[in-house]
Each structure stands twice: as C-alpha cells, then as structure tokens.
C-alpha cells in the first residue's frame, strides 16, 4: 500500500480512538453512577457504546478541529455530552460524587497505559525506530493522558470541579458552585488563547515523558498528535 495512503488511514484511526476515548470516559461516569444507585444515565439511554448518543456538535467535533488547526497539532481537546446523573440518588452523595467524577479520568489513564504498552511493543519490534504504528499509539496515548489530566483541573464543568466540590465544606462548596456560570467561558479562554494553550501543550508533553519514564519506555515520543502521523 502507498505509504501516504497508509498515513491517512492511520489519521482516521486516530480520530476513531478519539471518539471512543471520550465515549468511554462518559460511559464510565454513567456506569459508576448506576452502580452507586442512580439509574438516570441508564434511563436516558447513555449506557451504550453507540457514539451517536454521546457526541456533542461543539465539544466533540468543532472544538477539536479548531484546536487542531489553530495549535498546529500541539494541543487538541474535546469531550462528549455530559452523562446525566442525579447525586441525590446515591447511597452516599459525597463519596458517590467523588467516585463517579473520578471514573472518567481514570478510564482515560487506563487507556493511556494500554497505548503506551502498544507503543513500546511497536518500538521493540522495529528496533527503536519510530514506525507509523508507534506514532499512532503515541498520539493515542497522549490523547488519553491529556483527557485524564485536563479533566482533573478544578474548572467547571470538568471532572476536577465535581471532585473538589465533593470534598469542600458546605460554605465553601456553595461559593465554589456559583463559579459554574463562568466555568465554560474560563475553559474556552484557556484553550484558545495562544499563551495558555501553549503552556497546557508543553505540560502535556512533559507529563507524557514522565509517564513513559514511569513505565520504563525509552525511545522518545514518536508523535504528539494526529497531525504528527501525517508527517
């Protein structure tokens, strides 16, 4: 097969991984919520791998494409429609909120480990050379690392804000929850402003190198993003 055609196939595979990475993230929230006593996500038909039920036109399509173009592939972020939950149905509301919020980033962290190990296997099979397979696995690993780490930021509506809210004393929690009105605006500014997006991209690359070091994977990072696959 023509090498250039293969690159575009792998580029498409990356975006399939992107879609299912955010789908599994939301599915983890919904399933953990169900296990904690809240059937809201199940009744809404969100405990499914069908991406159509999870995709949000802005967060899943428009935002990642805009970021991919504007940041030259350095930092790409996206998400799915939040799974509906009712924490008042949890057997223990505070611990339930903390657990449900943490399950999304944890799912992406597990996926990052899987792709890191696949990348290591690919590098070993190619004597350390950055094969196209290794580039794909590297890009998918960093994607999931970014989804895990970025969602841990305590900025509404990210998961970190729900986790922080679950552990704050009542008075502080009520004051913090009032920030949710402006949370999305703050988040978008962080993503689109050149300085902040560059800092976030730099932090993600540093985190990826630390992650590889922890897994004893050598050979560098063959790719940072989907656009690197095409180079």
C-alpha positions as CSV (number, residue, x, y, z in Angstrom):
1,X,0.0,0.0,0.0
2,X,1.1,3.5,-0.8
3,X,2.8,5.0,2.4
4,X,0.9,8.3,2.1
5,X,-2.4,6.5,1.8
6,X,-1.5,4.4,4.9
7,X,-0.8,7.6,6.8
8,X,-4.3,8.9,6.1
9,X,-5.8,5.6,7.2
10,X,-3.9,5.9,10.5
11,X,-5.0,9.5,10.8
12,X,-8.6,8.3,10.5
13,X,-8.0,5.6,13.1
14,X,-6.7,8.2,15.5
15,X,-10.0,10.1,15.3
16,X,-11.9,6.9,15.8
17,X,-9.8,6.4,19.0
18,X,-10.5,10.0,19.9
19,X,-14.3,9.5,19.7
20,X,-14.3,6.3,21.7
21,X,-11.9,7.7,24.3
22,X,-14.5,10.4,25.1
23,X,-17.4,7.9,24.8
24,X,-15.7,5.5,27.3
25,X,-15.0,8.5,29.6
26,X,-18.7,9.4,29.7
27,X,-19.7,5.7,29.9
28,X,-17.5,5.3,32.9
29,X,-19.3,8.2,34.6
30,X,-22.7,6.7,33.8
31,X,-22.0,3.1,34.7
32,X,-20.3,4.1,38.0
33,X,-23.3,6.3,38.8
34,X,-25.6,3.4,38.1
35,X,-23.6,1.1,40.4
36,X,-23.8,3.8,43.1
37,X,-27.6,3.7,43.0
38,X,-28.5,6.3,40.3
39,X,-30.3,4.9,37.2
40,X,-30.6,8.3,35.4
41,X,-27.9,7.5,32.7
42,X,-29.5,4.1,32.1
43,X,-33.0,5.6,31.6
44,X,-31.5,8.3,29.3
45,X,-30.0,5.6,27.1
46,X,-26.5,6.7,27.7
47,X,-25.0,3.4,28.9
48,X,-24.1,2.5,25.4
49,X,-21.0,2.4,23.2
50,X,-23.0,4.0,20.4
51,X,-21.1,7.3,19.8
52,X,-24.2,9.0,18.4
53,X,-25.8,9.0,21.8
54,X,-22.7,10.8,23.3
55,X,-21.4,13.1,20.6
56,X,-21.8,16.9,21.2
57,X,-21.5,19.0,18.0
58,X,-19.4,21.6,19.7
59,X,-17.2,19.7,22.2
60,X,-16.8,16.5,20.1
61,X,-16.5,18.0,16.6
62,X,-16.0,21.7,16.3
63,X,-13.7,22.4,19.2
64,X,-11.2,19.6,18.5
65,X,-11.0,20.6,14.8
66,X,-10.5,24.3,15.6
67,X,-7.8,23.4,18.2
68,X,-6.0,21.0,15.8
69,X,-5.8,23.8,13.2
70,X,-5.0,26.7,15.5
71,X,-2.4,24.9,17.6
72,X,-0.7,23.1,14.7
73,X,-1.5,19.8,16.5
74,X,0.3,20.8,19.7
75,X,-2.8,20.6,21.9
76,X,-6.2,19.1,21.0
77,X,-9.0,18.8,23.4
78,X,-12.6,17.7,23.2
79,X,-15.4,16.0,25.0
80,X,-18.8,14.3,24.8
81,X,-22.2,15.3,26.1
82,X,-22.1,15.0,29.9
83,X,-23.9,11.9,31.1
84,X,-27.0,12.9,33.2
85,X,-26.7,12.0,36.8
86,X,-28.7,12.6,40.0
87,X,-26.3,12.6,43.0
88,X,-29.3,12.7,45.4
89,X,-30.0,9.1,44.5
90,X,-26.5,7.9,45.6
91,X,-26.4,5.9,48.7
92,X,-23.8,8.3,49.9
93,X,-23.9,11.6,48.0
94,X,-20.4,13.0,48.7
95,X,-18.5,9.8,48.2
96,X,-20.7,9.0,45.2
97,X,-20.0,12.3,43.5
98,X,-16.2,11.8,44.1
99,X,-16.2,8.3,42.8
100,X,-18.4,9.0,39.7
101,X,-16.3,12.1,38.8
102,X,-13.0,10.2,39.2
103,X,-14.0,7.3,37.0
104,X,-13.9,9.3,33.7
105,X,-10.2,10.4,34.0
106,X,-9.3,7.0,35.4
107,X,-10.7,5.3,32.3
108,X,-8.5,7.6,30.1
109,X,-5.5,6.9,32.2
110,X,-6.0,3.1,31.8
111,X,-6.3,3.6,28.0
112,X,-3.1,5.7,28.1
113,X,-1.3,2.8,29.7
114,X,-2.6,0.4,27.1
115,X,-1.5,2.6,24.2
116,X,1.9,3.2,25.9
117,X,2.5,-0.5,26.1
118,X,1.4,-1.0,22.5
119,X,3.9,1.8,21.5
120,X,6.6,0.1,23.5
121,X,5.9,-3.2,21.7
122,X,6.0,-1.5,18.3
123,X,9.3,0.2,19.1
124,X,10.8,-3.1,20.2
125,X,9.6,-4.8,17.0
126,X,11.2,-2.0,15.0
127,X,14.5,-1.8,16.9
128,X,13.6,1.6,18.4
129,X,12.7,3.3,15.1
130,X,9.6,5.5,15.1
131,X,7.3,3.4,12.9
132,X,3.9,4.6,11.8
133,X,2.3,2.1,14.3
134,X,4.4,3.7,17.1
135,X,3.3,7.2,16.0
136,X,-0.3,6.2,16.1
137,X,0.0,4.5,19.5
138,X,1.9,7.5,20.9
139,X,-0.7,10.0,19.7
140,X,-3.5,7.9,21.2
141,X,-1.5,7.6,24.5
142,X,-1.0,11.4,24.7
143,X,-4.7,12.0,23.8
144,X,-5.9,9.9,26.7
145,X,-3.3,11.3,29.1
146,X,-4.5,14.8,28.1
147,X,-8.1,13.8,28.6
148,X,-7.3,12.4,32.0
149,X,-5.1,15.2,33.3
150,X,-7.1,18.1,31.8
151,X,-10.3,16.8,33.2
152,X,-8.8,16.8,36.6
153,X,-8.5,20.6,36.6
154,X,-10.9,22.2,39.1
155,X,-12.6,24.3,36.5
156,X,-16.4,23.8,35.9
157,X,-17.6,21.8,34.1
158,X,-14.5,19.5,34.2
159,X,-14.5,16.4,36.5
160,X,-12.0,18.0,38.8
161,X,-14.6,20.6,39.8
162,X,-17.0,17.9,40.8
163,X,-14.3,16.1,42.8
164,X,-13.3,19.3,44.6
165,X,-17.0,20.2,45.3
166,X,-17.5,16.8,46.9
167,X,-14.8,17.3,49.4
168,X,-15.2,21.0,50.2
169,X,-17.0,22.1,53.4
170,X,-20.6,23.2,52.8
171,X,-20.0,27.0,52.9
172,X,-17.0,26.8,50.5
173,X,-18.8,24.4,48.3
174,X,-21.8,26.8,47.8
175,X,-19.4,29.6,46.9
176,X,-17.5,27.4,44.6
177,X,-20.6,26.2,42.8
178,X,-21.5,29.7,41.9
179,X,-18.5,29.7,39.6
180,X,-20.1,27.2,37.3
181,X,-21.9,30.1,35.5
182,X,-18.5,31.3,34.2
183,X,-16.6,27.9,34.1
184,X,-17.1,27.2,30.4
185,X,-16.0,30.7,29.4
186,X,-12.8,30.3,31.5
187,X,-12.2,26.9,30.0
188,X,-12.6,28.1,26.4
189,X,-10.3,31.0,27.0
190,X,-7.6,28.7,28.4
191,X,-7.9,26.5,25.3
192,X,-7.9,29.2,22.6
193,X,-5.5,31.9,24.0
194,X,-2.0,31.3,22.5
195,X,-0.1,31.6,25.7
196,X,-2.3,29.3,27.9
197,X,-2.8,26.7,25.1
198,X,1.0,26.6,24.6
199,X,1.6,26.2,28.3
200,X,-1.0,23.4,28.5
201,X,0.5,21.7,25.5
202,X,4.0,21.9,27.0
203,X,2.7,20.5,30.3
204,X,1.1,17.6,28.5
205,X,4.3,16.8,26.7
206,X,6.2,16.9,29.9
207,X,3.6,14.7,31.6
208,X,3.8,12.2,28.7
209,X,7.6,11.9,29.1
210,X,7.2,11.4,32.9
211,X,4.5,8.8,32.1
212,X,6.8,6.9,29.8
213,X,9.7,7.1,32.3
214,X,7.4,5.6,34.9
215,X,6.5,2.7,32.6
216,X,10.2,2.3,31.7
217,X,9.6,3.1,28.0
218,X,12.5,4.5,26.1
219,X,12.9,5.8,22.6
220,X,11.2,9.2,22.9
221,X,7.7,10.2,21.7
222,X,7.2,9.3,18.0
223,X,4.1,11.6,17.8
224,X,2.3,14.1,19.9
225,X,-0.9,14.4,17.9
226,X,-2.9,13.2,15.0
227,X,-1.2,15.7,12.7
228,X,2.2,14.2,13.5
229,X,1.1,11.0,12.0
230,X,0.9,12.7,8.6
231,X,4.5,14.0,8.8
